[in-house]
Structure formats: C-alpha cells, structure tokens
C-alpha cells in the first residue's frame, strides 16, 4: 500500500556488513515496493489530471461569459 514506511531502516554500520549481493537484493526489493506504490497511485493521478482539465475548461468558459457580459 502507498502508506508503507521505508523498509530499509538499517543503521549505516549494519549496512556496511552487507555484501554487494545482499545490498543489491535489498535495493531490488525496494524498487519492487516503489513500483507497487506508483501503480497504486496511477489511477489517482489520472483522476487529478481529469479534474484539472475540467477546472481549466470551466475557468475559461467563465472568463468568456464574463467578457461577453462585461463582468470581471
């Protein structure tokens, strides 16, 4: 879920004890987790973009009507 905390909360000293392979595995796991978060957020991003387009169109229409009837 998008509200998960960062899983890599190891201290720098314990991280230094990891092999390159272990670091790579942790990084790959974090990339997979972040990919899932992005996938979860994608529909919300699309909804926001749709709302922004509708608001921009309404503002443009409101300005056009205001200009036509002398309102500012």
PDB file with one MODEL, atoms N, CA, C and O in Angstrom:
MODEL        1
ATOM      1  N   UNK A   1       0.845  -1.185   0.000  1.00  0.00           N
ATOM      2  CA  UNK A   1       0.000   0.000   0.000  1.00  0.00           C
ATOM      3  C   UNK A   1       0.881   1.234   0.000  1.00  0.00           C
ATOM      4  O   UNK A   1       2.057   1.157   0.356  1.00  0.00           O
ATOM      5  N   UNK A   2       0.351   2.321  -0.377  1.00  0.00           N
ATOM      6  CA  UNK A   2       1.121   3.546  -0.513  1.00  0.00           C
ATOM      7  C   UNK A   2       1.571   4.113   0.833  1.00  0.00           C
ATOM      8  O   UNK A   2       2.454   4.969   0.862  1.00  0.00           O
ATOM      9  N   UNK A   3       0.989   3.661   1.948  1.00  0.00           N
ATOM     10  CA  UNK A   3       1.327   4.222   3.253  1.00  0.00           C
ATOM     11  C   UNK A   3       2.396   3.431   3.990  1.00  0.00           C
ATOM     12  O   UNK A   3       2.648   3.695   5.165  1.00  0.00           O
ATOM     13  N   UNK A   4       3.030   2.468   3.331  1.00  0.00           N
ATOM     14  CA  UNK A   4       4.081   1.692   3.989  1.00  0.00           C
ATOM     15  C   UNK A   4       5.276   2.581   4.271  1.00  0.00           C
ATOM     16  O   UNK A   4       5.564   3.512   3.518  1.00  0.00           O
ATOM     17  N   UNK A   5       5.967   2.289   5.356  1.00  0.00           N
ATOM     18  CA  UNK A   5       7.181   3.011   5.689  1.00  0.00           C
ATOM     19  C   UNK A   5       8.338   2.443   4.888  1.00  0.00           C
ATOM     20  O   UNK A   5       8.276   1.315   4.400  1.00  0.00           O
ATOM     21  N   UNK A   6       9.378   3.223   4.759  1.00  0.00           N
ATOM     22  CA  UNK A   6      10.583   2.775   4.087  1.00  0.00           C
ATOM     23  C   UNK A   6      11.123   1.564   4.814  1.00  0.00           C
ATOM     24  O   UNK A   6      11.333   1.617   6.026  1.00  0.00           O
ATOM     25  N   UNK A   7      11.351   0.476   4.102  1.00  0.00           N
ATOM     26  CA  UNK A   7      11.764  -0.769   4.726  1.00  0.00           C
ATOM     27  C   UNK A   7      13.244  -0.794   5.073  1.00  0.00           C
ATOM     28  O   UNK A   7      13.644  -1.569   5.942  1.00  0.00           O
ATOM     29  N   UNK A   8      14.052   0.002   4.445  1.00  0.00           N
ATOM     30  CA  UNK A   8      15.481  -0.017   4.676  1.00  0.00           C
ATOM     31  C   UNK A   8      15.886   0.853   5.852  1.00  0.00           C
ATOM     32  O   UNK A   8      16.526   1.886   5.656  1.00  0.00           O
ATOM     33  N   UNK A   9      15.528   0.461   7.076  1.00  0.00           N
ATOM     34  CA  UNK A   9      15.801   1.270   8.252  1.00  0.00           C
ATOM     35  C   UNK A   9      17.040   0.807   8.993  1.00  0.00           C
ATOM     36  O   UNK A   9      17.196   1.107  10.177  1.00  0.00           O
ATOM     37  N   UNK A  10      17.920   0.087   8.326  1.00  0.00           N
ATOM     38  CA  UNK A  10      19.151  -0.376   8.965  1.00  0.00           C
ATOM     39  C   UNK A  10      20.076   0.788   9.240  1.00  0.00           C
ATOM     40  O   UNK A  10      20.043   1.812   8.558  1.00  0.00           O
ATOM     41  N   UNK A  11      20.896   0.606  10.250  1.00  0.00           N
ATOM     42  CA  UNK A  11      21.880   1.629  10.559  1.00  0.00           C
ATOM     43  C   UNK A  11      23.030   1.522   9.571  1.00  0.00           C
ATOM     44  O   UNK A  11      23.237   0.462   8.980  1.00  0.00           O
ATOM     45  N   UNK A  12      23.775   2.590   9.383  1.00  0.00           N
ATOM     46  CA  UNK A  12      24.891   2.540   8.436  1.00  0.00           C
ATOM     47  C   UNK A  12      25.918   1.468   8.795  1.00  0.00           C
ATOM     48  O   UNK A  12      26.519   0.875   7.898  1.00  0.00           O
ATOM     49  N   UNK A  13      26.133   1.204  10.089  1.00  0.00           N
ATOM     50  CA  UNK A  13      27.129   0.201  10.470  1.00  0.00           C
ATOM     51  C   UNK A  13      26.686  -1.206  10.066  1.00  0.00           C
ATOM     52  O   UNK A  13      27.510  -2.009   9.629  1.00  0.00           O
ATOM     53  N   UNK A  14      25.397  -1.512  10.206  1.00  0.00           N
ATOM     54  CA  UNK A  14      24.929  -2.840   9.790  1.00  0.00           C
ATOM     55  C   UNK A  14      24.909  -2.948   8.270  1.00  0.00           C
ATOM     56  O   UNK A  14      25.108  -4.030   7.719  1.00  0.00           O
ATOM     57  N   UNK A  15      24.671  -1.836   7.598  1.00  0.00           N
ATOM     58  CA  UNK A  15      24.686  -1.828   6.138  1.00  0.00           C
ATOM     59  C   UNK A  15      26.092  -2.097   5.614  1.00  0.00           C
ATOM     60  O   UNK A  15      26.261  -2.725   4.569  1.00  0.00           O
ATOM     61  N   UNK A  16      27.084  -1.625   6.333  1.00  0.00           N
ATOM     62  CA  UNK A  16      28.466  -1.835   5.912  1.00  0.00           C
ATOM     63  C   UNK A  16      28.840  -3.313   5.961  1.00  0.00           C
ATOM     64  O   UNK A  16      29.738  -3.751   5.241  1.00  0.00           O
ATOM     65  N   UNK A  17      28.156  -4.081   6.806  1.00  0.00           N
ATOM     66  CA  UNK A  17      28.455  -5.504   6.941  1.00  0.00           C
ATOM     67  C   UNK A  17      27.826  -6.334   5.812  1.00  0.00           C
ATOM     68  O   UNK A  17      28.145  -7.513   5.660  1.00  0.00           O
ATOM     69  N   UNK A  18      26.947  -5.730   5.034  1.00  0.00           N
ATOM     70  CA  UNK A  18      26.278  -6.462   3.962  1.00  0.00           C
ATOM     71  C   UNK A  18      27.210  -6.664   2.780  1.00  0.00           C
ATOM     72  O   UNK A  18      28.072  -5.835   2.492  1.00  0.00           O
ATOM     73  N   UNK A  19      27.016  -7.775   2.113  1.00  0.00           N
ATOM     74  CA  UNK A  19      27.757  -7.999   0.876  1.00  0.00           C
ATOM     75  C   UNK A  19      27.084  -7.216  -0.245  1.00  0.00           C
ATOM     76  O   UNK A  19      25.951  -6.757  -0.095  1.00  0.00           O
ATOM     77  N   UNK A  20      27.773  -7.066  -1.348  1.00  0.00           N
ATOM     78  CA  UNK A  20      27.183  -6.379  -2.501  1.00  0.00           C
ATOM     79  C   UNK A  20      25.921  -7.091  -2.960  1.00  0.00           C
ATOM     80  O   UNK A  20      24.941  -6.447  -3.332  1.00  0.00           O
ATOM     81  N   UNK A  21      25.943  -8.413  -2.933  1.00  0.00           N
ATOM     82  CA  UNK A  21      24.770  -9.193  -3.352  1.00  0.00           C
ATOM     83  C   UNK A  21      23.583  -8.907  -2.444  1.00  0.00           C
ATOM     84  O   UNK A  21      22.457  -8.762  -2.920  1.00  0.00           O
ATOM     85  N   UNK A  22      23.830  -8.825  -1.128  1.00  0.00           N
ATOM     86  CA  UNK A  22      22.739  -8.530  -0.195  1.00  0.00           C
ATOM     87  C   UNK A  22      22.209  -7.120  -0.410  1.00  0.00           C
ATOM     88  O   UNK A  22      20.999  -6.900  -0.358  1.00  0.00           O
ATOM     89  N   UNK A  23      23.091  -6.169  -0.649  1.00  0.00           N
ATOM     90  CA  UNK A  23      22.661  -4.793  -0.927  1.00  0.00           C
ATOM     91  C   UNK A  23      21.820  -4.744  -2.197  1.00  0.00           C
ATOM     92  O   UNK A  23      20.787  -4.075  -2.244  1.00  0.00           O
ATOM     93  N   UNK A  24      22.264  -5.445  -3.206  1.00  0.00           N
ATOM     94  CA  UNK A  24      21.515  -5.481  -4.479  1.00  0.00           C
ATOM     95  C   UNK A  24      20.140  -6.079  -4.256  1.00  0.00           C
ATOM     96  O   UNK A  24      19.153  -5.563  -4.780  1.00  0.00           O
ATOM     97  N   UNK A  25      20.054  -7.165  -3.484  1.00  0.00           N
ATOM     98  CA  UNK A  25      18.751  -7.785  -3.210  1.00  0.00           C
ATOM     99  C   UNK A  25      17.835  -6.824  -2.477  1.00  0.00           C
ATOM    100  O   UNK A  25      16.647  -6.743  -2.787  1.00  0.00           O
ATOM    101  N   UNK A  26      18.376  -6.093  -1.505  1.00  0.00           N
ATOM    102  CA  UNK A  26      17.558  -5.117  -0.775  1.00  0.00           C
ATOM    103  C   UNK A  26      17.093  -4.006  -1.703  1.00  0.00           C
ATOM    104  O   UNK A  26      15.934  -3.594  -1.654  1.00  0.00           O
ATOM    105  N   UNK A  27      17.989  -3.525  -2.543  1.00  0.00           N
ATOM    106  CA  UNK A  27      17.618  -2.470  -3.483  1.00  0.00           C
ATOM    107  C   UNK A  27      16.568  -2.954  -4.478  1.00  0.00           C
ATOM    108  O   UNK A  27      15.636  -2.219  -4.806  1.00  0.00           O
ATOM    109  N   UNK A  28      16.714  -4.164  -4.950  1.00  0.00           N
ATOM    110  CA  UNK A  28      15.714  -4.717  -5.874  1.00  0.00           C
ATOM    111  C   UNK A  28      14.357  -4.827  -5.193  1.00  0.00           C
ATOM    112  O   UNK A  28      13.327  -4.532  -5.799  1.00  0.00           O
ATOM    113  N   UNK A  29      14.356  -5.254  -3.924  1.00  0.00           N
ATOM    114  CA  UNK A  29      13.092  -5.350  -3.184  1.00  0.00           C
ATOM    115  C   UNK A  29      12.468  -3.968  -3.011  1.00  0.00           C
ATOM    116  O   UNK A  29      11.251  -3.817  -3.121  1.00  0.00           O
ATOM    117  N   UNK A  30      13.289  -2.972  -2.742  1.00  0.00           N
ATOM    118  CA  UNK A  30      12.781  -1.610  -2.588  1.00  0.00           C
ATOM    119  C   UNK A  30      12.243  -1.076  -3.908  1.00  0.00           C
ATOM    120  O   UNK A  30      11.225  -0.383  -3.917  1.00  0.00           O
ATOM    121  N   UNK A  31      12.894  -1.377  -5.006  1.00  0.00           N
ATOM    122  CA  UNK A  31      12.404  -0.968  -6.330  1.00  0.00           C
ATOM    123  C   UNK A  31      11.044  -1.615  -6.605  1.00  0.00           C
ATOM    124  O   UNK A  31      10.135  -0.956  -7.111  1.00  0.00           O
ATOM    125  N   UNK A  32      10.904  -2.893  -6.276  1.00  0.00           N
ATOM    126  CA  UNK A  32       9.608  -3.566  -6.474  1.00  0.00           C
ATOM    127  C   UNK A  32       8.517  -2.918  -5.620  1.00  0.00           C
ATOM    128  O   UNK A  32       7.394  -2.721  -6.083  1.00  0.00           O
ATOM    129  N   UNK A  33       8.860  -2.585  -4.355  1.00  0.00           N
ATOM    130  CA  UNK A  33       7.886  -1.951  -3.468  1.00  0.00           C
ATOM    131  C   UNK A  33       7.474  -0.586  -4.019  1.00  0.00           C
ATOM    132  O   UNK A  33       6.290  -0.252  -4.046  1.00  0.00           O
ATOM    133  N   UNK A  34       8.456   0.196  -4.455  1.00  0.00           N
ATOM    134  CA  UNK A  34       8.141   1.510  -5.003  1.00  0.00           C
ATOM    135  C   UNK A  34       7.344   1.410  -6.302  1.00  0.00           C
ATOM    136  O   UNK A  34       6.494   2.258  -6.571  1.00  0.00           O
ATOM    137  N   UNK A  35       7.607   0.402  -7.094  1.00  0.00           N
ATOM    138  CA  UNK A  35       6.828   0.190  -8.325  1.00  0.00           C
ATOM    139  C   UNK A  35       5.367  -0.090  -7.989  1.00  0.00           C
ATOM    140  O   UNK A  35       4.461   0.388  -8.673  1.00  0.00           O
ATOM    141  N   UNK A  36       5.145  -0.871  -6.927  1.00  0.00           N
ATOM    142  CA  UNK A  36       3.759  -1.135  -6.500  1.00  0.00           C
ATOM    143  C   UNK A  36       3.083   0.145  -6.015  1.00  0.00           C
ATOM    144  O   UNK A  36       1.908   0.377  -6.301  1.00  0.00           O
ATOM    145  N   UNK A  37       3.828   0.977  -5.281  1.00  0.00           N
ATOM    146  CA  UNK A  37       3.278   2.247  -4.807  1.00  0.00           C
ATOM    147  C   UNK A  37       2.878   3.116  -5.994  1.00  0.00           C
ATOM    148  O   UNK A  37       1.785   3.684  -6.011  1.00  0.00           O
ATOM    149  N   UNK A  38       3.756   3.220  -6.982  1.00  0.00           N
ATOM    150  CA  UNK A  38       3.441   4.010  -8.175  1.00  0.00           C
ATOM    151  C   UNK A  38       2.219   3.461  -8.903  1.00  0.00           C
ATOM    152  O   UNK A  38       1.379   4.225  -9.379  1.00  0.00           O
ATOM    153  N   UNK A  39       2.122   2.144  -8.986  1.00  0.00           N
ATOM    154  CA  UNK A  39       0.962   1.533  -9.644  1.00  0.00           C
ATOM    155  C   UNK A  39      -0.311   1.854  -8.868  1.00  0.00           C
ATOM    156  O   UNK A  39      -1.362   2.083  -9.467  1.00  0.00           O
ATOM    157  N   UNK A  40      -0.221   1.873  -7.525  1.00  0.00           N
ATOM    158  CA  UNK A  40      -1.383   2.222  -6.704  1.00  0.00           C
ATOM    159  C   UNK A  40      -1.795   3.674  -6.910  1.00  0.00           C
ATOM    160  O   UNK A  40      -2.983   3.994  -6.854  1.00  0.00           O
ATOM    161  N   UNK A  41      -0.833   4.551  -7.146  1.00  0.00           N
ATOM    162  CA  UNK A  41      -1.115   5.978  -7.292  1.00  0.00           C
ATOM    163  C   UNK A  41      -1.539   6.379  -8.703  1.00  0.00           C
ATOM    164  O   UNK A  41      -2.094   7.461  -8.890  1.00  0.00           O
ATOM    165  N   UNK A  42      -1.294   5.545  -9.676  1.00  0.00           N
ATOM    166  CA  UNK A  42      -1.591   5.884 -11.061  1.00  0.00           C
ATOM    167  C   UNK A  42      -3.059   6.263 -11.289  1.00  0.00           C
ATOM    168  O   UNK A  42      -3.317   7.282 -11.931  1.00  0.00           O
ATOM    169  N   UNK A  43      -4.025   5.491 -10.793  1.00  0.00           N
ATOM    170  CA  UNK A  43      -5.424   5.886 -11.016  1.00  0.00           C
ATOM    171  C   UNK A  43      -5.741   7.244 -10.385  1.00  0.00           C
ATOM    172  O   UNK A  43      -6.490   8.035 -10.960  1.00  0.00           O
ATOM    173  N   UNK A  44      -5.180   7.513  -9.218  1.00  0.00           N
ATOM    174  CA  UNK A  44      -5.415   8.802  -8.573  1.00  0.00           C
ATOM    175  C   UNK A  44      -4.831   9.932  -9.417  1.00  0.00           C
ATOM    176  O   UNK A  44      -5.455  10.983  -9.562  1.00  0.00           O
ATOM    177  N   UNK A  45      -3.665   9.727  -9.962  1.00  0.00           N
ATOM    178  CA  UNK A  45      -3.030  10.721 -10.818  1.00  0.00           C
ATOM    179  C   UNK A  45      -3.891  11.018 -12.037  1.00  0.00           C
ATOM    180  O   UNK A  45      -4.021  12.170 -12.450  1.00  0.00           O
ATOM    181  N   UNK A  46      -4.468   9.988 -12.601  1.00  0.00           N
ATOM    182  CA  UNK A  46      -5.333  10.182 -13.767  1.00  0.00           C
ATOM    183  C   UNK A  46      -6.586  10.961 -13.401  1.00  0.00           C
ATOM    184  O   UNK A  46      -7.044  11.799 -14.179  1.00  0.00           O
ATOM    185  N   UNK A  47      -7.150  10.693 -12.217  1.00  0.00           N
ATOM    186  CA  UNK A  47      -8.334  11.433 -11.771  1.00  0.00           C
ATOM    187  C   UNK A  47      -8.005  12.905 -11.551  1.00  0.00           C
ATOM    188  O   UNK A  47      -8.782  13.785 -11.923  1.00  0.00           O
ATOM    189  N   UNK A  48      -6.852  13.168 -10.945  1.00  0.00           N
ATOM    190  CA  UNK A  48      -6.433  14.550 -10.708  1.00  0.00           C
ATOM    191  C   UNK A  48      -6.253  15.276 -12.037  1.00  0.00           C
ATOM    192  O   UNK A  48      -6.687  16.419 -12.182  1.00  0.00           O
ATOM    193  N   UNK A  49      -5.627  14.634 -12.990  1.00  0.00           N
ATOM    194  CA  UNK A  49      -5.418  15.254 -14.299  1.00  0.00           C
ATOM    195  C   UNK A  49      -6.759  15.567 -14.960  1.00  0.00           C
ATOM    196  O   UNK A  49      -6.913  16.628 -15.565  1.00  0.00           O
ATOM    197  N   UNK A  50      -7.719  14.670 -14.855  1.00  0.00           N
ATOM    198  CA  UNK A  50      -9.051  14.895 -15.419  1.00  0.00           C
ATOM    199  C   UNK A  50      -9.720  16.084 -14.745  1.00  0.00           C
ATOM    200  O   UNK A  50     -10.305  16.934 -15.415  1.00  0.00           O
ATOM    201  N   UNK A  51      -9.632  16.145 -13.408  1.00  0.00           N
ATOM    202  CA  UNK A  51     -10.227  17.270 -12.673  1.00  0.00           C
ATOM    203  C   UNK A  51      -9.574  18.591 -13.069  1.00  0.00           C
ATOM    204  O   UNK A  51     -10.265  19.595 -13.243  1.00  0.00           O
ATOM    205  N   UNK A  52      -8.243  18.598 -13.214  1.00  0.00           N
ATOM    206  CA  UNK A  52      -7.547  19.823 -13.605  1.00  0.00           C
ATOM    207  C   UNK A  52      -8.002  20.302 -14.981  1.00  0.00           C
ATOM    208  O   UNK A  52      -8.185  21.500 -15.194  1.00  0.00           O
ATOM    209  N   UNK A  53      -8.188  19.362 -15.923  1.00  0.00           N
ATOM    210  CA  UNK A  53      -8.656  19.745 -17.261  1.00  0.00           C
ATOM    211  C   UNK A  53     -10.070  20.334 -17.189  1.00  0.00           C
ATOM    212  O   UNK A  53     -10.372  21.328 -17.851  1.00  0.00           O
ATOM    213  N   UNK A  54     -10.927  19.713 -16.381  1.00  0.00           N
ATOM    214  CA  UNK A  54     -12.297  20.215 -16.254  1.00  0.00           C
ATOM    215  C   UNK A  54     -12.311  21.604 -15.622  1.00  0.00           C
ATOM    216  O   UNK A  54     -13.048  22.482 -16.070  1.00  0.00           O
ATOM    217  N   UNK A  55     -11.502  21.806 -14.583  1.00  0.00           N
ATOM    218  CA  UNK A  55     -11.442  23.120 -13.928  1.00  0.00           C
ATOM    219  C   UNK A  55     -10.921  24.185 -14.888  1.00  0.00           C
ATOM    220  O   UNK A  55     -11.440  25.300 -14.926  1.00  0.00           O
ATOM    221  N   UNK A  56      -9.897  23.838 -15.660  1.00  0.00           N
ATOM    222  CA  UNK A  56      -9.344  24.793 -16.622  1.00  0.00           C
ATOM    223  C   UNK A  56     -10.396  25.155 -17.668  1.00  0.00           C
ATOM    224  O   UNK A  56     -10.515  26.321 -18.046  1.00  0.00           O
ATOM    225  N   UNK A  57     -11.151  24.177 -18.135  1.00  0.00           N
ATOM    226  CA  UNK A  57     -12.198  24.440 -19.123  1.00  0.00           C
ATOM    227  C   UNK A  57     -13.293  25.313 -18.521  1.00  0.00           C
ATOM    228  O   UNK A  57     -13.792  26.223 -19.183  1.00  0.00           O
ATOM    229  N   UNK A  58     -13.669  25.046 -17.276  1.00  0.00           N
ATOM    230  CA  UNK A  58     -14.706  25.851 -16.617  1.00  0.00           C
ATOM    231  C   UNK A  58     -14.225  27.279 -16.411  1.00  0.00           C
ATOM    232  O   UNK A  58     -14.979  28.222 -16.649  1.00  0.00           O
ATOM    233  N   UNK A  59     -12.978  27.454 -15.969  1.00  0.00           N
ATOM    234  CA  UNK A  59     -12.450  28.807 -15.789  1.00  0.00           C
ATOM    235  C   UNK A  59     -12.426  29.567 -17.107  1.00  0.00           C
ATOM    236  O   UNK A  59     -12.755  30.753 -17.147  1.00  0.00           O
ATOM    237  N   UNK A  60     -12.044  28.902 -18.171  1.00  0.00           N
ATOM    238  CA  UNK A  60     -12.018  29.530 -19.491  1.00  0.00           C
ATOM    239  C   UNK A  60     -13.429  29.932 -19.908  1.00  0.00           C
ATOM    240  O   UNK A  60     -13.645  31.027 -20.426  1.00  0.00           O
ATOM    241  N   UNK A  61     -14.372  29.048 -19.680  1.00  0.00           N
ATOM    242  CA  UNK A  61     -15.765  29.329 -20.018  1.00  0.00           C
ATOM    243  C   UNK A  61     -16.295  30.495 -19.188  1.00  0.00           C
ATOM    244  O   UNK A  61     -16.984  31.374 -19.705  1.00  0.00           O
ATOM    245  N   UNK A  62     -15.964  30.492 -17.883  1.00  0.00           N
ATOM    246  CA  UNK A  62     -16.413  31.582 -17.007  1.00  0.00           C
ATOM    247  C   UNK A  62     -15.833  32.923 -17.455  1.00  0.00           C
ATOM    248  O   UNK A  62     -16.534  33.935 -17.448  1.00  0.00           O
ATOM    249  N   UNK A  63     -14.554  32.935 -17.847  1.00  0.00           N
ATOM    250  CA  UNK A  63     -13.934  34.180 -18.326  1.00  0.00           C
ATOM    251  C   UNK A  63     -14.607  34.651 -19.617  1.00  0.00           C
ATOM    252  O   UNK A  63     -14.848  35.842 -19.813  1.00  0.00           O
ATOM    253  N   UNK A  64     -14.902  33.694 -20.484  1.00  0.00           N
ATOM    254  CA  UNK A  64     -15.536  34.034 -21.756  1.00  0.00           C
ATOM    255  C   UNK A  64     -16.921  34.631 -21.517  1.00  0.00           C
ATOM    256  O   UNK A  64     -17.288  35.626 -22.142  1.00  0.00           O
ATOM    257  N   UNK A  65     -17.678  34.030 -20.624  1.00  0.00           N
ATOM    258  CA  UNK A  65     -19.024  34.545 -20.309  1.00  0.00           C
ATOM    259  C   UNK A  65     -18.914  35.915 -19.657  1.00  0.00           C
ATOM    260  O   UNK A  65     -19.682  36.824 -19.971  1.00  0.00           O
ATOM    261  N   UNK A  66     -17.940  36.060 -18.736  1.00  0.00           N
ATOM    262  CA  UNK A  66     -17.741  37.345 -18.071  1.00  0.00           C
ATOM    263  C   UNK A  66     -17.374  38.430 -19.040  1.00  0.00           C
ATOM    264  O   UNK A  66     -17.874  39.550 -18.934  1.00  0.00           O
ATOM    265  N   UNK A  67     -16.503  38.123 -19.994  1.00  0.00           N
ATOM    266  CA  UNK A  67     -16.098  39.107 -21.006  1.00  0.00           C
ATOM    267  C   UNK A  67     -17.263  39.466 -21.903  1.00  0.00           C
ATOM    268  O   UNK A  67     -17.419  40.619 -22.305  1.00  0.00           O
ATOM    269  N   UNK A  68     -18.078  38.476 -22.212  1.00  0.00           N
ATOM    270  CA  UNK A  68     -19.217  38.708 -23.108  1.00  0.00           C
ATOM    271  C   UNK A  68     -20.246  39.630 -22.466  1.00  0.00           C
ATOM    272  O   UNK A  68     -20.864  40.445 -23.151  1.00  0.00           O
ATOM    273  N   UNK A  69     -20.436  39.503 -21.132  1.00  0.00           N
ATOM    274  CA  UNK A  69     -21.464  40.284 -20.464  1.00  0.00           C
ATOM    275  C   UNK A  69     -20.884  41.399 -19.610  1.00  0.00           C
ATOM    276  O   UNK A  69     -21.592  41.977 -18.785  1.00  0.00           O
ATOM    277  N   UNK A  70     -19.605  41.710 -19.794  1.00  0.00           N
ATOM    278  CA  UNK A  70     -18.996  42.851 -19.129  1.00  0.00           C
ATOM    279  C   UNK A  70     -18.627  42.648 -17.685  1.00  0.00           C
ATOM    280  O   UNK A  70     -18.385  43.628 -16.980  1.00  0.00           O
ATOM    281  N   UNK A  71     -18.573  41.402 -17.205  1.00  0.00           N
ATOM    282  CA  UNK A  71     -18.175  41.153 -15.815  1.00  0.00           C
ATOM    283  C   UNK A  71     -16.711  40.809 -15.783  1.00  0.00           C
ATOM    284  O   UNK A  71     -16.165  40.257 -16.738  1.00  0.00           O
ATOM    285  N   UNK A  72     -16.074  41.141 -14.669  1.00  0.00           N
ATOM    286  CA  UNK A  72     -14.656  40.817 -14.490  1.00  0.00           C
ATOM    287  C   UNK A  72     -14.428  40.091 -13.214  1.00  0.00           C
ATOM    288  O   UNK A  72     -13.292  39.738 -12.899  1.00  0.00           O
TER     289      UNK A  72
ENDMDL
END
